[in-house]
Amino acid sequence: MSINVMVANESHTRYAEEICHEIYISSLERKTGIAKRTPEYIMEKMRAGKAVIAVSEEDGAEEFAGFSYIESWGGKSFVANSGLIVAHKFRGQGIARRIKEQTFILSRKLFPDAKIFSITTGAAVMKMNYEFGFRPVPYTELTDDPEFWKGCEGCRNFEVLKSHEYKMCICTGLLYDPKEHLEIRHPGE
């Protein structure tokens, strides 16, 4: 069995329902908040080239293995890496890391000057983000675009976020600022 991780496209829209279901089931199992997304929203991300999908191939049959997407905010000065999910059957194989890496690369390619952020309660996602150069930040360093925060309305912890005026919640905010990762060149290069 091989697992291909790639930028999603129109041909992957058939997995949108399954992706939404996997996100919902995972939120119940973890007893944490995950913003709900509709299949139409997931399909939109795929068609726009703003999603990464992992697909398993075995004996000519394909199966959804994992997913993530990006969205720009605040006039494209911020990009959120969101919706990272791996189907139960494929967990524990390093697929989340591969998806996260491709999502990060896609974010940098499409929005090279944008700050990239993620909000999560998952320790594994936090660890991956640290390895990519993200750092924990207060919500005040994330986008103040009200449209982003509307996406949290489907989360079970939305009232916590709202009661703290969108400045604090259960999730940890993580930020990658490309200006903090300047390339160092040796003299003479």
KARAZI-V688010 format. One record per pair of residues at least 24 apart in sequence whose ideal C-beta (glycine too) atoms are under 7 Angstrom apart, sorted by the first residue. I is the first residue (numbers start at 1). J is the second residue. Records with the same first field share a line. If there is no record, write none. Layout:
I: J / J
//
This chain:
1: 56 / 58
2: 57
3: 54 / 56 / 65 / 95
4: 55 / 57
5: 52 / 54 / 98 / 99 / 102
6: 53
7: 49 / 52 / 106
8: 46 / 51 / 52 / 53
9: 46 / 49
10: 46 / 47
12: 46 / 53
13: 43 / 46
15: 53 / 64
16: 42 / 43
18: 64
19: 64 / 67 / 85
22: 85 / 87
23: 83 / 85
26: 85
32: 121
33: 155 / 156 / 157 / 170
34: 155
35: 151 / 152 / 154 / 155
36: 154
37: 83
45: 69
52: 99 / 102 / 103 / 106
54: 95 / 98 / 99
56: 90
65: 90 / 95
66: 90 / 95 / 96 / 99
68: 99 / 100 / 103
70: 103 / 106 / 107
72: 111 / 114
73: 143 / 145 / 147 / 148
74: 143 / 144 / 145
76: 111 / 114
77: 114 / 115
78: 114 / 115 / 117 / 142 / 143
79: 107 / 111 / 114 / 116
80: 117 / 118 / 148
81: 107 / 116 / 118
84: 125
96: 124
97: 128
100: 128
104: 132
113: 178
115: 175 / 176 / 177
116: 176
117: 142 / 173 / 174 / 175
118: 174
119: 171 / 172 / 173
120: 171 / 172
121: 170 / 171
126: 172 / 174
129: 174
132: 176
133: 176 / 181
134: 174 / 175 / 176
135: 174 / 175
136: 172 / 173 / 174
137: 173 / 174 / 175
138: 173
139: 166 / 167 / 168 / 173
140: 167
141: 175
142: 173 / 175
//
